[in-house]
Amino acid sequence: MIVEDELAKLKRFREFLRSEDKEVFDDLLNQCRLYASYASSTASPLKEIPLIISILFGQHKRLMELEKNIKSNDNDRRLATYADVGD
């Protein structure tokens, strides 16, 4: 798979990262792998494009989930505040 070949090239970059950064980098690449098969279906003359698209998609999905959780927590706090006022 093209994406796996490109990810293998990034191992040298990983070697120079600090331990805590390696964990972040590994997580980033794992997110990439989740969507790599979908991104590989894009017709692009650049082999890196599916890699970048899958990383961006994974990060965007995480952002949307975090935003949803924040909104939900805000709503829960507002309901709790109204409940406290009513008592």
Buried (B, 14 or more C-beta within 10 A) or exposed (E): EBBEEBBEEBEEEEEEEEEEEEEEBEEEBEBBBEBBEEBBEEEEEEEEBBBBBBBBBBEEEEEEEEEEEEEEEEEEEEEEEEEEEEE
